[in-house]
Amino acid sequence: MKQRPQLGTGIGWRPEIAEGIDRMPGIDWVEVVAENICPGHLPEPLTRLRERGVTVIPHGVSLGLGGAERPDAGKLTALAERAEALGAPLVTEHIAFVRAGGERTASAALEAGHLLPVPRTWDALEVLCENVRIAQDALPVPLAVENIAALVAWPGEELTEGQFLTELVERTGVRLLIDVANLHTNHVNRGEDPAKALSELPVEAIAYVHVAGGFERDGVWHDSHAHPVPQPVLDILADLASRITPPGVLLERDEHFPEPAELERELDAIRETVRVNRPAAPVTSEPPQPAAPTGASTEPARDRLALAQTSLLSALVAGTPAPEGFDRQRLAVQSRALIGKRADVVAKVAPELPVILGDTYRPAFLSYAQRRPMTNGYRHDALDFTEHLLADGKPEDPVTRRELTDWWLDRVGPKPLSQRPVARIARRVRLALGRD
């Protein structure tokens, strides 16, 4: 394994706080959501940071390395292009699945729109290792993978978090992005001991660390990235820092952005936590060289994993019965969270919809999403939602309906999305507007 880059202290780059980040003292590096940037058209504030020598690392969210299917070649190419455009020393992704169903299960393809936990089983590990190797071969720089937060626990797991990650590192040589906020989330939601997880980890494989805030409601911790970092998360960071000085630590904030001064105070607390908990003796050993693949087919494991993940995702987004062994109450909480996130993200990718619909946007979208799972990404979801409203004769106000119709027609192009009733509506609307 090559020498790990020493990153220092960083912050997640978001357009909403770009100007504040530009003026923050002591920012050594930033992390950007890979899917939110275009290699040939980098945002000007991000370009300025790069010109000042600030390291920028792309952080992917859509590969689904923990899913039953092999990583999509197009998504890997896009991630590689972003790494090269940013001159990044590494790229990162998640140990999660984000879609299920399809040909392998002879069922409809489903998307979660969110990172969902992989079962810690030997089957899932076998599949994940092959997927990671495929990604490593396609990327121009090293890959690091992140542990995720979860509201639900898989029944019948065969390994702990630490054991699962250790096996992954030993088999693939991949680096780790350890999110201490996610360890706290899993402690509250799943009763897992963060100290035990850290004690089992190959800490020398850590590329960097995430720190973030959240909130607790009705005994469930929500990893919101929209609240200040709580003391229990800093305590887990302190435990990790006492075992190894992390090459980098990054503050994540995705919503409800405070004033830059508040973010700077959180960054100072993170720096101080790492400083005062430095290990007495530095860890200098490198992780072992990855084991050679056995050459055995992963297809049987993929088939079993596909059925399990499809069953869970279908229960979460399509209203099918909860798979045996899952906590039904927690599944209901996760299902509501997924629908809420869909509403929030659609409002971001299609900001005109909340403007056109006003206060009716969110309840209308939640009603739509409860019966219609997402199958083709958030932008298509926005169009499907609008199509659904128009087919249902809504909004009732004719001026609003005309404005929504114009917005939809401008985006679906000359051909309707489908032969459903709304396609006939669209035809009539086009004739009325003289567009056919």
Legacy VTK file of the C-alpha trace (Angstrom):
# vtk DataFile Version 3.0
C-alpha trace
ASCII
DATASET POLYDATA
POINTS 436 float
0.000 0.000 0.000
1.344 3.417 -0.952
1.984 6.071 1.662
-1.265 7.581 2.871
-1.642 11.313 2.119
-1.547 13.499 5.228
-4.631 15.633 4.773
-5.049 17.585 8.008
-8.383 19.193 8.907
-11.089 19.674 6.300
-14.733 20.371 5.683
-17.334 19.036 3.285
-17.625 21.512 0.417
-21.188 22.562 -0.345
-22.310 25.457 -2.595
-24.310 26.989 0.265
-21.164 27.549 2.352
-18.617 27.913 -0.447
-17.856 31.563 0.236
-17.500 30.933 3.959
-15.107 28.038 3.329
-13.079 30.310 1.069
-12.388 32.599 4.049
-11.991 29.990 6.788
-8.525 29.773 8.347
-6.827 26.404 8.670
-8.789 24.501 6.007
-6.289 21.989 4.626
-8.665 20.099 2.330
-12.271 19.686 1.277
-14.444 16.812 0.180
-17.036 17.228 -2.578
-19.938 14.929 -3.489
-18.711 13.467 -6.766
-22.126 13.291 -8.402
-22.707 17.011 -7.790
-19.865 18.309 -9.963
-19.046 18.238 -13.663
-15.340 17.766 -14.480
-15.325 20.361 -17.263
-17.319 22.963 -15.326
-16.058 23.072 -11.754
-17.692 25.734 -9.551
-15.530 28.835 -9.360
-15.110 28.725 -5.541
-13.875 25.137 -5.817
-11.456 26.118 -8.572
-10.101 28.928 -6.370
-9.438 26.473 -3.552
-7.538 24.160 -5.890
-5.462 27.062 -7.196
-4.499 27.838 -3.583
-3.268 24.266 -3.170
-6.219 22.982 -1.129
-6.704 19.247 -1.708
-10.130 18.266 -3.056
-11.372 14.678 -2.707
-14.443 13.358 -4.576
-16.857 11.399 -2.387
-19.208 9.106 -4.313
-22.696 8.192 -3.150
-24.228 6.152 -5.975
-21.953 3.174 -6.775
-23.665 0.786 -4.384
-20.535 -1.284 -3.782
-22.411 -3.425 -1.263
-25.155 -4.312 -3.724
-25.608 -7.659 -5.416
-24.676 -6.381 -8.866
-21.205 -5.477 -10.056
-20.415 -1.746 -10.124
-21.755 0.099 -13.136
-18.922 0.821 -15.599
-20.348 4.227 -16.464
-20.466 5.312 -12.829
-16.894 4.127 -12.310
-15.738 6.072 -15.377
-17.482 9.195 -14.089
-15.858 8.838 -10.671
-12.439 8.356 -12.290
-12.950 11.479 -14.412
-13.735 13.533 -11.324
-10.669 12.251 -9.505
-8.480 13.267 -12.443
-10.169 16.642 -12.903
-9.621 17.475 -9.237
-6.101 16.072 -9.032
-7.301 14.058 -6.055
-4.947 11.736 -4.150
-7.801 9.245 -3.556
-11.546 8.797 -3.967
-14.092 7.514 -1.482
-17.390 5.625 -1.549
-19.657 3.756 0.857
-20.146 0.205 2.060
-23.820 0.222 1.201
-26.431 -0.824 -1.298
-28.632 1.760 -3.000
-30.670 -0.309 -5.464
-32.060 -3.831 -5.773
-34.364 -5.959 -7.865
-34.068 -6.337 -11.619
-33.247 -9.348 -13.748
-31.398 -11.294 -11.072
-34.549 -11.460 -8.953
-37.115 -11.329 -11.796
-38.657 -8.286 -10.132
-38.939 -4.564 -10.748
-35.765 -2.540 -10.286
-35.951 -0.361 -7.178
-33.851 2.549 -5.935
-33.508 3.548 -2.307
-32.321 7.099 -2.866
-30.264 6.518 0.259
-27.406 4.416 1.611
-28.683 1.174 3.122
-26.700 -1.247 5.293
-25.117 -4.398 3.915
-25.691 -7.565 5.980
-22.481 -8.547 7.729
-22.439 -12.041 6.325
-19.858 -14.065 4.441
-21.991 -13.870 1.295
-22.152 -10.078 1.449
-18.424 -9.873 2.191
-17.576 -12.064 -0.790
-19.641 -9.872 -3.116
-18.337 -6.617 -1.624
-14.709 -7.708 -2.010
-15.153 -8.463 -5.708
-16.993 -5.180 -6.249
-14.233 -3.260 -4.486
-11.571 -4.951 -6.626
-13.492 -3.999 -9.777
-13.658 -0.388 -8.587
-9.985 -0.311 -7.626
-8.996 -1.524 -11.090
-11.103 1.190 -12.756
-9.918 4.138 -10.663
-6.705 6.112 -11.234
-6.085 6.653 -7.498
-6.607 4.589 -4.332
-10.117 3.930 -3.064
-11.312 4.289 0.525
-14.700 3.003 1.663
-16.906 4.340 4.447
-18.873 2.583 7.169
-22.466 3.809 7.131
-25.125 4.667 9.687
-28.229 2.506 9.920
-31.662 2.556 11.509
-32.203 -1.164 11.034
-30.149 -4.282 11.727
-30.078 -7.379 9.560
-31.055 -10.601 11.344
-28.565 -13.446 11.366
-25.384 -11.416 10.900
-22.193 -13.470 11.090
-19.550 -10.809 11.750
-19.225 -7.641 13.799
-18.574 -4.295 12.121
-14.887 -4.453 13.030
-14.488 -8.044 11.828
-16.289 -7.277 8.563
-14.072 -4.262 7.808
-10.904 -6.114 8.790
-11.725 -8.982 6.443
-12.432 -6.461 3.679
-9.066 -4.754 4.129
-7.143 -8.027 4.321
-8.758 -9.379 1.165
-8.627 -6.222 -1.003
-6.099 -3.797 0.475
-8.750 -1.061 0.314
-8.421 1.904 2.642
-11.051 2.907 5.178
-12.968 6.116 5.711
-14.181 5.817 9.274
-17.212 7.931 10.164
-17.284 8.277 13.941
-20.763 9.832 13.776
-21.974 6.656 12.090
-20.437 4.569 14.865
-22.435 6.665 17.335
-25.606 6.216 15.258
-25.175 2.458 15.249
-24.534 2.506 18.988
-27.882 4.215 19.655
-29.898 2.409 16.995
-28.360 -1.052 17.045
-26.672 -1.302 20.432
-23.181 -1.667 18.928
-20.168 -0.641 21.010
-18.008 1.953 19.178
-14.963 1.090 21.285
-15.265 -2.581 20.346
-15.541 -1.689 16.660
-12.434 0.510 16.877
-10.500 -2.155 18.766
-11.153 -4.654 15.959
-10.268 -2.303 13.100
-6.974 -2.269 11.191
-6.522 1.397 12.126
-3.407 1.648 9.963
-5.719 1.352 6.921
-7.621 4.530 7.795
-7.418 7.164 5.038
-9.392 9.776 6.944
-12.275 10.318 9.348
-15.735 11.886 9.099
-17.329 13.831 11.949
-20.950 15.016 11.821
-23.998 15.868 13.887
-27.475 14.452 14.181
-30.398 14.265 16.569
-32.304 11.721 18.638
-36.077 11.289 18.451
-38.086 8.563 20.172
-34.977 6.537 20.890
-33.737 6.660 17.287
-30.632 8.579 16.254
-30.941 10.327 12.904
-27.643 11.003 11.161
-28.871 14.297 9.747
-25.629 16.163 8.979
-27.755 19.209 9.833
-26.961 19.689 13.514
-23.881 20.499 15.630
-21.468 17.687 16.438
-22.489 16.258 19.841
-20.059 15.344 22.585
-20.560 11.551 22.219
-19.283 11.781 18.638
-16.244 13.777 19.762
-15.673 11.125 22.449
-15.505 8.412 19.778
-13.109 10.613 17.772
-10.982 10.913 20.916
-10.913 7.118 21.279
-9.856 6.704 17.658
-7.232 9.448 17.948
-5.740 7.698 20.991
-5.139 4.616 18.828
-3.746 6.357 15.718
-3.355 9.949 14.590
-5.767 10.026 11.650
-4.261 11.288 8.388
-7.258 13.565 7.981
-10.439 14.572 9.775
-13.387 16.196 8.013
-16.489 17.982 9.289
-19.662 17.166 7.337
-22.632 19.520 7.157
-25.313 19.090 4.484
-28.269 21.178 5.633
-29.334 23.998 7.977
-25.977 25.670 7.528
-24.951 27.942 10.404
-22.782 31.031 10.191
-19.140 30.292 9.252
-18.029 31.226 12.774
-20.021 28.316 14.211
-18.479 25.888 11.745
-15.043 27.238 12.651
-15.743 26.527 16.330
-16.667 22.955 15.472
-13.483 22.581 13.442
-11.468 23.924 16.391
-13.103 21.341 18.687
-12.212 18.582 16.243
-8.577 19.738 16.002
-8.303 19.953 19.780
-9.809 16.500 20.270
-7.233 14.975 17.928
-4.365 16.984 19.438
-4.914 16.089 23.086
-5.533 12.401 22.396
-2.495 11.610 20.275
-1.205 8.076 20.903
1.965 7.757 22.951
3.635 5.791 20.161
2.714 6.381 16.523
1.333 3.474 14.517
3.751 2.858 11.678
2.766 -0.572 10.389
1.016 -0.927 7.061
-1.973 -3.199 6.458
-1.088 -6.609 5.039
-0.927 -7.052 1.294
-4.317 -8.071 -0.058
-4.909 -11.761 -0.448
-5.142 -13.063 -3.995
-8.706 -13.671 -5.187
-9.673 -17.330 -5.001
-11.123 -17.344 -8.515
-14.342 -18.904 -7.255
-17.551 -17.576 -8.777
-19.462 -15.071 -6.702
-22.700 -15.704 -8.607
-24.338 -17.947 -5.958
-23.571 -15.385 -3.235
-24.819 -12.572 -5.497
-28.097 -14.376 -6.095
-28.697 -14.937 -2.391
-27.748 -11.344 -1.542
-29.964 -9.990 -4.329
-33.030 -11.765 -2.957
-32.356 -10.541 0.573
-31.711 -6.927 -0.426
-34.686 -6.799 -2.775
-36.969 -8.105 -0.040
-35.781 -5.411 2.358
-35.869 -2.539 -0.130
-39.316 -3.554 -1.366
-40.610 -3.421 2.202
-39.098 0.031 2.643
-40.241 1.695 -0.578
-43.011 -0.424 -2.095
-45.094 -1.409 0.926
-44.503 -5.160 0.776
-44.441 -7.162 4.047
-41.402 -6.840 6.279
-38.899 -9.668 5.798
-38.730 -12.154 8.643
-36.481 -11.165 11.525
-36.549 -7.395 10.969
-37.876 -4.927 13.510
-41.099 -3.730 11.854
-41.221 -0.524 13.866
-37.702 0.405 12.799
-38.528 -0.458 9.186
-41.454 1.964 9.365
-39.159 4.697 10.680
-36.651 4.001 7.901
-39.421 3.993 5.292
-40.677 7.410 6.412
-37.119 8.734 6.408
-36.561 7.526 2.835
-39.758 9.188 1.627
-38.874 12.417 3.413
-35.435 12.432 1.856
-36.957 11.858 -1.599
-39.142 14.921 -1.105
-36.160 17.007 -0.001
-33.856 15.929 -2.823
-36.515 16.305 -5.532
-37.071 19.833 -4.238
-33.356 20.483 -4.758
-33.011 18.954 -8.231
-36.278 20.555 -9.379
-36.505 23.728 -7.238
-39.314 25.113 -9.398
-41.760 22.522 -8.053
-41.946 23.866 -4.460
-42.214 27.370 -5.908
-45.074 26.459 -8.250
-46.925 24.263 -5.743
-46.155 26.238 -2.585
-47.239 24.643 0.681
-48.963 21.806 -1.174
-45.686 20.446 -2.584
-44.535 18.345 0.345
-47.841 16.664 1.320
-48.560 15.969 -2.350
-45.133 14.423 -2.880
-45.309 12.318 0.285
-48.697 10.960 -0.780
-47.294 10.126 -4.229
-44.111 8.507 -2.870
-45.927 6.215 -0.455
-47.398 4.335 -3.406
-44.728 4.741 -6.055
-41.116 3.694 -5.422
-38.314 5.510 -7.199
-36.910 3.522 -10.117
-34.756 5.876 -12.174
-33.151 8.602 -10.085
-34.329 11.871 -8.590
-34.699 13.896 -11.801
-36.965 11.289 -13.342
-38.764 11.082 -10.001
-39.569 14.806 -10.255
-41.050 14.289 -13.720
-43.022 11.216 -12.636
-44.431 13.120 -9.656
-45.522 16.004 -11.871
-47.014 13.589 -14.397
-48.953 11.930 -11.594
-50.388 15.247 -10.385
-51.462 16.321 -13.862
-53.051 12.949 -14.599
-55.002 13.306 -11.356
-56.351 16.712 -12.384
-54.177 18.613 -9.938
-53.430 21.263 -8.922
-57.051 22.392 -8.916
-56.156 26.043 -9.449
-56.060 26.475 -13.254
-53.259 29.041 -13.231
-51.023 26.806 -11.101
-51.917 23.762 -13.200
-51.007 25.621 -16.401
-47.673 26.712 -14.898
-46.917 23.155 -13.764
-47.905 21.774 -17.177
-45.574 24.209 -18.951
-42.731 23.231 -16.624
-43.322 19.535 -17.297
-43.649 19.886 -21.067
-40.434 21.878 -21.243
-38.604 18.933 -19.685
-40.151 15.836 -21.227
-39.517 17.011 -24.790
-41.604 16.285 -27.866
-42.416 12.686 -26.877
-44.426 11.755 -23.764
-42.731 9.633 -21.119
-45.231 6.798 -21.459
-48.585 5.680 -22.824
-50.259 6.212 -19.479
-53.338 8.512 -19.337
-51.158 11.557 -18.733
-49.596 11.042 -22.161
-53.003 11.709 -23.646
-53.315 14.750 -21.375
-49.953 15.967 -22.606
-51.092 15.490 -26.200
-54.170 17.617 -25.604
-52.120 20.253 -23.790
-49.638 20.415 -26.657
-52.444 20.871 -29.152
-53.932 23.643 -27.035
-50.567 25.360 -26.860
-49.916 24.854 -30.552
-46.787 22.755 -29.872
-47.621 19.730 -32.072
LINES 1 437
436 0 1 2 3 4 5 6 7 8 9 10 11 12 13 14 15 16 17 18 19 20 21 22 23 24 25 26 27 28 29 30 31 32 33 34 35 36 37 38 39 40 41 42 43 44 45 46 47 48 49 50 51 52 53 54 55 56 57 58 59 60 61 62 63 64 65 66 67 68 69 70 71 72 73 74 75 76 77 78 79 80 81 82 83 84 85 86 87 88 89 90 91 92 93 94 95 96 97 98 99 100 101 102 103 104 105 106 107 108 109 110 111 112 113 114 115 116 117 118 119 120 121 122 123 124 125 126 127 128 129 130 131 132 133 134 135 136 137 138 139 140 141 142 143 144 145 146 147 148 149 150 151 152 153 154 155 156 157 158 159 160 161 162 163 164 165 166 167 168 169 170 171 172 173 174 175 176 177 178 179 180 181 182 183 184 185 186 187 188 189 190 191 192 193 194 195 196 197 198 199 200 201 202 203 204 205 206 207 208 209 210 211 212 213 214 215 216 217 218 219 220 221 222 223 224 225 226 227 228 229 230 231 232 233 234 235 236 237 238 239 240 241 242 243 244 245 246 247 248 249 250 251 252 253 254 255 256 257 258 259 260 261 262 263 264 265 266 267 268 269 270 271 272 273 274 275 276 277 278 279 280 281 282 283 284 285 286 287 288 289 290 291 292 293 294 295 296 297 298 299 300 301 302 303 304 305 306 307 308 309 310 311 312 313 314 315 316 317 318 319 320 321 322 323 324 325 326 327 328 329 330 331 332 333 334 335 336 337 338 339 340 341 342 343 344 345 346 347 348 349 350 351 352 353 354 355 356 357 358 359 360 361 362 363 364 365 366 367 368 369 370 371 372 373 374 375 376 377 378 379 380 381 382 383 384 385 386 387 388 389 390 391 392 393 394 395 396 397 398 399 400 401 402 403 404 405 406 407 408 409 410 411 412 413 414 415 416 417 418 419 420 421 422 423 424 425 426 427 428 429 430 431 432 433 434 435
